[in-house]
């Protein structure tokens, strides 16, 4: 058996200040790259941003590679050698693309990266150029101090997360799996950020599961005809009826293990028995639970017809389905029953994923948070949506959501993620960079 090792120490005051300054500067600079992802293969700025990231890594003495999956769609990957070549490597991945922003809706230009009022402002500040900046700040920390991490770290700055990942993480795992050789765990969005509990406690939830995504196009077919005449085989009517069935359906509660672990931990901390049908005792933490108690399907787009006086022979709708780990068979059986015999479906399916929250890596993340906030309550949770963790899971790499940050109770990050006037607090960036550094400099054997 290997000798035990100590967790990494907290960065000194000077080191923490340097990490914070770097994180703020780098986040601002990253935001100034307009890397809007419009979906369907249309994006801008990813290649330029990936090349700039590669320059920062090269300046720190590393040897990154920039990989282009299609013209302009690029990701940057680098391996940072660790002290212990026998230790499994860790993947840290962040996406460089962002959802679009309409400048007229914002108080300031969404790609300004302006630093004011104790925050860095712009699209991607919270999703997820803040983490990209903390990753680069850590690299600068290594170059400045001459330190090496205890194990190999693979840093991936990827394209296309805000769509399907086809031009980013999926491309990397399918075409360049060798880059991730020896990796046995990964971290990325979303988790590790403070959530304020009733009574003043601070919960730092770490994602250890994600609902799967089923982006389906459902199609109804009927008989075309004149709009002035009756039609008992109207495709639009069939489609509308199916959408109504989805809207009326009540998906049953399914308590998967990671959600049970979160509820059990909150029950112990708050000293109350929590009924999944009444989450009022959880305060702000209720949002971590409510979206992961059941599967869901939401209509998001409709398409039919080409003229007022023509009944079309075909009508289709886009459905966004989300399903919990272990429920795929039940989910698709229910979807097909609600569609009925007259509708067909096609689409893209990414299976739900989960990771073991009893591992040494989870313990090391929790310890890093408590080293910087002794009152931190750290528990696993399941994400309602999905990330690039699904792509890396196909290589057998379990993923955790861990982007550490600490904000006051009146700062609602979810108000700004994909929203207007997105910004990240500079104090939170500094806190996160120090926590991330403590974790990345901890050998997992310290908690084995």
N, C-alpha and C positions, 0 to 999 in steps of 0.2 A: 504494500500500500504506500502511496506517495505521502511525503510529509505534508502536513497542513500548511497553508500560507495565509498571511494576513490580508484583509481587505485593503484596498488602496486608501491612502490618507486623503483628507479633504485638501484641495489646493490652498496654498497660502493666500494671504490677503492680496499680495502683489500679483500672484498667478491668477487669482479670481478676477482681479480688475482687468488684467490683460485679456483674459478669455472673454469677459463681458464686452470690452471695447471692440475686440475683433468680431464678435458675434453681431454687434449692432452695425458695424461698418460693412461686413460681408452681406448681411441681410438686406441692407439698403441697396448695395450694388447689385445683388441678385434680382431684386424687384425691378430694377431699371431695365432688365431684359424683358421685353414683352414676349412671353412664351405662351400666348393664348392658344388653347386647344379647342377647336370648334367641333370636333368629332368628325367621324366619317373620313378620317385621313387628312383633314384640313387643320393646319396649325401654322404657327409662326415662331421664329426665334429660338427654337430648341438647339439647333446646331451651334449658333453663336454662343449661347449660354454654356453648353457643354464644353466648348473649346476654352472659354474663359475659366471654367472650373478646372480644366486640365492644366491651364497655366498656373493657377494657384497651387495645385498639387505638385507640379514640377518645381516651382520656386521653393517648395518645402523639401525638396530632395527626393521626391517619389517619382515613379514611372507609370503614369496613367495611360490608358488606351481610350481613344474616342472611337465609338463604333456607330456607324450610320446604317439604319435599317431601311431607309428610303431617303430620297433627297430632302435634306433639312431636318430629318428625324434622327437625332443622335443622343447617345448616352455615354457617360464617362465612368470607367471602372478602374480602381486601383487596389492593389493588395499591399498592406502595410505589414512588414515582417515583424513577428513577435519574438520575445525572448525564449519562449518554450515551443520548440518545433513539434513536440509530441502532443500539444494541446489542440483540441478541435478549434477551428477558426470560427469567427463570428462575422455575419454579414450585417452591415448597416446600410440601409437604402433609403433614399429620398427622391422624390420626383421633382423635375425642373419645370414641367408644364403647369399651367394654371387654367382655371375656367375664365372665359372672356369677361370683360368689364366694360360697361357703357360709361364713358367719361362724363357725359352730361348729368349722370345720376350722382356723381361723387362730389364731395366738397373740394377735393384737389385731384390732380391728374393721377389715375390709378397706377401708373408705372413711374411715378416720381421717386419712390423710395425715400421720401422726405422724413427727416428725423425731427420731431417737434412734440412738445407736450408730453415728454416721457414715453414716446412710442415711435416705432418705425411704421410708416403708412404706405399702403399699396396692395395691389392684388398679389396674393401669395404669401402675405406676411404671416398668416397662420396656417396656410395650406399650400406647400409646406416649405417655403423658402426659409422659414425660421430654423427648421431642423437642418436644412442644407447648410445654413450659415454656421450652426453649432458644430456640424461635422468638420467644416473647413477651419473653424476656430480651434478645434482639437488638433488638427493637423499642424497648424501654426504653433500650438503649444508644444507639440513633440519636437518640432524643429528648433524652437527657442530654448527648450530645456535640455535637449539631447537625450530625452528619455525614449524608451521603446515600450510598446504595450506588452503585456504578459503573453499574449497569443496573437496569431495572425488575425488581422482585421481586413475584411474586404469591404471597401466603400463603393457604393454604386449610386450614381446620380442619373436618374433614368427619365426617358421621355414617355409621353402618352398615358400616364396613369389616369388622367381625367377622362379618358375614353375607355377603350378595351384593353390597353396595354400591348396591343399587337405590335406596335412600333417601338416598344420599350422593354419592359420586363419579359414579356412573352418571347420577344425576339432574342433576348439574351439567354434565356434558359433553353431555347430550342437550338440556337445557332452557336452559342458560346458557353456551354455548360462547364467547360474546363476552368473557367474563371472562378467557379465556386467550389472547386475541389477541396474537400476536407472541412467544409462548413457544416456545422450541426445545429445552428440556431441563427435567428435574424431578428433585428428590431427595425421598426419604421413607425409611421403614423398608425393609429391615434391612441393616445394614452399617456400616462405619466404626468398629467396636468392636474392641478388642484381643483377639487370640487368641494364647496363649503357645505357642511352638514348642519342640521339643526343642533343648537347648543354650542356652535363654534368650532367643531372639529373639522379637520381637513383630510379628505379622502383623495388619494392619488390612485385612480384606477389604471391598471395595466391591461391592455387588450390581450386576451388569450384565446380568442375565437372571433370568427366573422360569419355572419349569415352569408349564404351563397346568393348568387344573382342569376336570375333567369330573365333575360331581356327577350321577350317573345313578340312576334308579330302574328296576330290572329286574323284570319281571313274568312269572311262569309261570302258565299256565292249564291246568286239568284238568277232571275230572268230579267233581262233588260226590257224596257218598255217606255211608252210615252208617259210623261208626267201628269197628263190630264186623265189617265185611265186607271182604274183599279188594278192592283197587282198583289196577289197572295204569296208571291215568291220574291219579295223585296230584300235584297242583301243588306241594305241599311237597317231595316227593321230587325232582321236576325242579329246583326251586330249589336244594335242598341239593347236588345233583350239580353244578350250575353253579358254585356257590360253591367246591366242592372243586376244580374245574378251575382257577379263578382262584388258589386257594391253592397249587396244585402248579406253576403256570406260572412259568418262569424268564425274566424279561424280559431281552433281550440288552443288553449294554453298548453305549452310543452316546455317544462322546466328542464333544460339541458344542464349538464354538470357545471359548466362555468358560470351560468346564471345562478344556480343553486349556491355555489361557493360565494358569490357576491352577496346574495340575500342572507346567507348564514352569517357572514362576517359583519354585515351591517346590523343584523339583529343583535349580535353579541355586543357590538360597540354602542348601539343606541339603547340597549336594554329593553327592546320591544319585540313582539312577535309580528312579523310582516306578512300580511296577506297579499299575494300577488294581484288580487283584484282591487286592492286599496293601498296605494303607494304613498299616501299623503304624509306618512311619518318620515319619509326619506328626504323631503325638501328637494333641493336641486339635484340630488342623486337619483331621483325618480326617473329622470330622462335616460339614465344608464340602463334601466331595467325595462321600462315600458315598451320600447321598440324591439325587445328580444324575448318576449314571452310567447310569441306566436309567429307563424309565417304570414306573409302579406302579398297582395297583388294590387297594384294601382294602375289604372289607365293613364297614359301620358300623351298619346298622339292619336289622331283620327285622320283617315284618308278615304275619300270616296267621291265618285262623280266628276263630271266635267261641264255640265250645263243644267240650268234650272229645270228644263222641261224633259230631261232624260233620266229615267230611273236606271241607275248603274247595275251592271251584272256582278259587281264585286265591291266590297267594302272591307277595310282593314283597320286595325287598331294596334297601337304599341302598348304592351303591358310590362310593367316593371315588377317582376316577382322577386321576393327575398325569402330564403328558407334557412331554417336553423340546422346546425350540424345533426346528422342522423335522421333527417325527416324527408329526404329527397323522394322516396317512393310514395309516401303519403301525399306530398305536395303535388307531384305531377298527376297522380290519380285524381286528386281533387280538382285541379285545373281542367283536366279533360272532361270530368263530369259536369263542371260548370259551363264549359264550352258547348257541350252537347254534340249531336251527330252532324250538325250542319256547318260547323266551323273547323278549320284546321289551324295548326300552329307550327311556326318555325322559330329559330332563334339561337341565341348564344347562351350557353350555360357555364357558369363557373361554380364549382362545388364549394359548399361551406368548408371552412377549415377551423381547426382548434389545436391548441398547444397545451402541454402539460404545465400547469402553474405550480407544481411542486418541485420543479427542477432547480439546479444550482443557479442558472442564469436568472430566473425569476427572483430568487432569494437575493442575488447580487444587486439587481435593480432596486428591490425594496430597501436593501441596506444603504445603497447610494442615496436614495431619497431621504431616509431617516438621518443620514449623516449631515444633511443640509437642512432638514426640518425634523427635529426630534419628535414632534407630535404627529408626524405623518402616519395615517392609516393607509396601508397599501393592500389592495385586493384585486383579483382578476375580474374582468368583465368581458362581455361579448359585444362586438360592434354590430350596429344595425345594418351598415353598408359593407363595403369591401375595399381592399387595397391591393397593392402588388404582392402582398403576402401569398395570395392564391397562386400566382405564377411560380414563385419560388418553392411553394409547397410541392409542386410536381417534381422537384429534385429531392424531395424528402427533407426539406429544410423547414422546421416549424417556426412560425413567426409570432412576435409579440409587438403590440403597439406601445411604444415608449418614446415620447417626445416630451421630456420633462419641462415643466413650467409652473410658476406660482403667481397667481393674480388675486386681487381683492374680490370680495364676495359680489360686488356690484359690476364686475366685468364679465359679461356673457360672451364667451368666445364664439359660441355657435350662432350668435346674432350676426357675426361678421364673416364667418367661413362661407364662401360663395356668395356673400352679401355685399352691401354697399359700405364704403369707408372702412374696409378691412385694415386692421392694424394690430401689431404685437407690442406689448409693453417692454421697454428696454430692461426694466428690472427683472422681468420674467425671462428674457433672453439670457441675462447674466446668470440667473439662478440655474436655468436649464443647461447652459454650457458647463458650469461647474459640476452639476449632478452627472451629466453625460461623461465628463472626464473621469470622475470618480469611478463610475461603472466600467468604462472601457479600460481603465488601468487596474481593475480588479481581476485576478485570476479566478476562473470559475471553481477551481479546486478549493478556494477559501470557503465555499458553501456546499461542498460535495458531501 
